[in-house]
Amino acid sequence: MEDNIEILPVSLLDQYQDLVSDLRKLASSLRIEFGWHYLLDLTWIISQLDISKNLQITDAGAGTGILQWYLADQGVAVLSVDRESRANLPLRFRFRYSVRGKNKDDLESIYKTILHQAGDQGLIRSLAGTAREIIRVKPERQNTGQVVIYNRDLVDLIDVPSSSQDAVVAVSSLEHNSPRALQLVIEELMRVIKPGGVLLATLGAARDKDWFHEPSKGWCYSEKTLKHIFNLSPEVPTNYEQYDELFSALHDCGELRDNLASFYSNSGDNGMPWGIWNPKYQTVGICKVMRDS
């Protein structure tokens, strides 16, 4: 694998139809809805990984997103990192997967999570919901890896040893840092990757000038800026010269247009206001390999 920068072509969705189908099925079973371009991002990242059991992979900015659960289903040990607390991780994930907290405060007990939910909906309803989750979720875990919840800012992964991770993946999460902060985050993520390991990240792409997309609170980056922030050689291959052609194909992509998540229709203050298909940016994948020092 070599360093590269690739604006993600929608042709990936046809090229990896089986993977797309698997991701949709898993998302449905976990009651997860995708951001408008996430299916494309996920397909690119997973297609770049040589997934096998016993790998150690960090999902950076994971939230409760699907990638960590997909990787766990493949037998990967996932370190799920996010600055937002998942201490009361929804029970539908905890009953299906082997989940623990990296530190004591990173994940509450199931009992405390039930009580936490009861504060919002009442104890009886919370217990009834828990019973439904137990019935709904398959109990077999022998073929899954473990997901370790770590509530921590990506700029300071103090509890993660250097050169301990086979890969770091980040699905449209790093762009929520300022350009200067992002550079510090990249340095920290590369610190924890083993020699020969890889960082795979998707971010917003800008044709020639960086700009901030207010609805998604994320930066869109030019090729020049990405090479600087990720410390990539000027000779690293990219397809930014196809920016307009790729953007046009994205606008015409029925797979994404016709499957917008329902939450977009609830507001005019999001990446697809009122659920009207009109992408304002496209996504770019960054592959950076950790070299021997």
Buried (B, 14 or more C-beta within 10 A) or exposed (E): EEBBBBBBBBEBBEEBEEBBEBBBEBBEBBEBBBBBBBBBBBBBBBEBBEBEEEBBBBBBBBBBBBBBBBBBBBBBBBBBBBEEBBBBBBBBBBBBBBBEBBEEEBBBEBEEBBBEBBEEEEEEEBEEBBEEBEEEBEEEBEEBBBBBBBBBBBBEBEEBEEEBBBBBBBBBBBBBBEBEBBBBBBEBBBBBBBEEBBBBBBBBBBBEEBBBBEEBEBBBBBBBBBBBBBEBEEEBEBBBEBBEEBBEBBBEBEEBBEEBBEEBBEEEEBBBBEBEBEBBBBBBBBBBBBEEE
